């Protein structure tokens, strides 16, 4: 059963996922850009897979191509849930 989709649960999962790529947790905020966190397009694909598995929200390439910050992806997931 998917986890409840709230800004808090989505943020926690995304922070955990980005931290697993090596970014320091203290640097991962809603205003952090993926560039600042050294998150590349392959990492974004992995984040999208985690979101789909965890929350049942499928993000397509078109959905994420213009996303630059952690907060934008959190808001997108919540809005699509």
BELWO-V905354 format. One record per residue. N is the residue number from 1. RES is the residue in one letter. NEAR is the number of other ideal C-beta (glycine too) atoms within 8 Angstrom. Layout:
# BELWO-V905354
n:N res:RES near:NEAR
n:N res:RES near:NEAR
This chain:
# BELWO-V905354
n:1 res:X near:2
n:2 res:X near:7
n:3 res:X near:8
n:4 res:X near:5
n:5 res:X near:11
n:6 res:X near:7
n:7 res:X near:8
n:8 res:X near:6
n:9 res:X near:11
n:10 res:X near:14
n:11 res:X near:11
n:12 res:X near:8
n:13 res:X near:13
n:14 res:X near:16
n:15 res:X near:11
n:16 res:X near:8
n:17 res:X near:11
n:18 res:X near:14
n:19 res:X near:11
n:20 res:X near:6
n:21 res:X near:11
n:22 res:X near:5
n:23 res:X near:11
n:24 res:X near:6
n:25 res:X near:7
n:26 res:X near:4
n:27 res:X near:9
n:28 res:X near:13
n:29 res:X near:7
n:30 res:X near:8
n:31 res:X near:7
n:32 res:X near:11
n:33 res:X near:9
n:34 res:X near:13
n:35 res:X near:7
n:36 res:X near:7
n:37 res:X near:13
n:38 res:X near:8
n:39 res:X near:11
n:40 res:X near:7
n:41 res:X near:5
n:42 res:X near:6
n:43 res:X near:11
n:44 res:X near:12
n:45 res:X near:8
n:46 res:X near:10
n:47 res:X near:13
n:48 res:X near:11
n:49 res:X near:8
n:50 res:X near:11
n:51 res:X near:14
n:52 res:X near:11
n:53 res:X near:5
n:54 res:X near:9
n:55 res:X near:13
n:56 res:X near:7
n:57 res:X near:10
n:58 res:X near:6
n:59 res:X near:12
n:60 res:X near:6
n:61 res:X near:5
n:62 res:X near:5
n:63 res:X near:9
n:64 res:X near:12
n:65 res:X near:6
n:66 res:X near:4
n:67 res:X near:11
n:68 res:X near:7
n:69 res:X near:11
n:70 res:X near:17
n:71 res:X near:9
n:72 res:X near:9
n:73 res:X near:13
n:74 res:X near:13
n:75 res:X near:9
n:76 res:X near:12
n:77 res:X near:15
n:78 res:X near:11
n:79 res:X near:6
n:80 res:X near:8
n:81 res:X near:8
